[in-house]
Amino acid sequence: MPRHNMRTIVSFEVSRTLSKSVFWIATLIVPIIMGAVIALIVLSNSSTIESADSQASAQFTFTYSDASGYVVPAVAKAFGGTPAGDEAQAIEDVRAGRVNAHFAYPANPAEEPTRVYAVDVGIFANGMYPTVASEILIASAQSTIDDQSLATLARGEFTVTPTTFKEGRESSGLAEVIPPLLYLLVFYASAMLMGNLMATSLLEEKENRVSEMILTAMDPTTMVFGKVISLFIVGVIQMVAITLPVIIGYLFFREELSLPYVDLSHLSFEPGPMFVGAMLLAAGFCLFMTTMAAGGAMMPTARDAGAITAPLSIVPFAPLWALALVLSNPQSFIVKVLTFFPYTAAPTAMLRNGLGTLSTAEATIVIVELLGLSIIMFRLAVRLFRYGSTEYSQKVALKTAFGRRK
């Protein structure tokens, strides 16, 4: 009699996978590379900041000519500039190295370029010349505005706070959209990390010629279900390993990496969209993994299984190719097809759920569809594994598997 020892299967599969050096190399190569990139960016930004500070404190002599009349002499003098009597002579003085730079302001600086003539001090340090020329013009314009509030508006230093309403209540905008979309990110991460593992896991025993022995001691249903659970645990470990450097980089090196600040306290976790997103994630994950399991059970080797796993890994990303249509016209025919086609339904529905364009009826249909097909694919995977355990050189025909008695 077969033994239904789920704990043994899960323990064995997790420990076997985690003990492989190939698994850890594939898992850690991403965070290692990301860590190296973060370190290089931090070092580069530190050097850039030091260079910018040295440029800001550097003193250089310059002359200027102003055909517009906008430059305030006191402002230019504060930056270390002196007016030039003869522009041609001023440019020649720069060429000879007697003066560091000359700024030639045109009659209409808004439409004509301000020309900067300067001594070359290096490709990076040369940036201080146009910066100072621009600052003089900006400071001069601001100094002519008596009203400080008006000067602030001229600099664009003001805020606009929008308030929108959704279904009679005040909506949180983007803060309400982000949390449900996190489910989509988790789905894509699990698809990339665990899809191929699920397909090849059922092939290991077949390639090692021990599948017949396993089936004499264990029910195939328990075997397949145990592998799904164990690979889910392994996938969680992989996702933690990959996201850890991202979290560290954001928490400790956000400014060096120029990452935007996100106030998590402002995020709105609406119960309805969060629940629907969780159900779509679970149902979509089940269908994806059971389909991978069925594909792996059908093929004789891992190389042959790649013919099935590769397309299945790409299809869920189809909604991203039609992202503009999903955003602009969620009720279009193409979006409807993507919403209800089994292998694009989960990501499309999660995307629409986050954006607030997925109705309750549509969400219910998609969830029921995905769970129903998951059960069918799981039974198919079990049957293919049972009758394909002895096929070492060719794939299992569906007609053959279903033509046999249990």
Secondary structure by P-SEA (a helix, b strand, c coil): cccccaaaaaaaaaaaaaacaaaaaaaaaaaaaaaaaaaaaaaaaaaaaaaaaaaaabbbbbccccccccccaaaaaaabbbbbccaaaaaaaaaaccccbbbbbccccccccbbbbbccccccccaaaaaaaaaaaaaaaaaacccaaaaaaaaccbbbbbbbbcccccccccccccccaaaaaaaaaaaaccaaaaaacccccccccaaaaaaacccaaaaaaaaaaaaaaaaaaaaaaaaaaaaaaaaccccccbbbbbccccccccaaaaaaaaaaaaaaaaaaaaaaaaaaaaccccccccccaaaaaacccccccaaaaaacccccaaaaaaaccccaaaaaaaaaaaaccccaaaaaaaaaaaaaaaaaaaaaaaaaaaaacccccbbbbaaaaaaccc
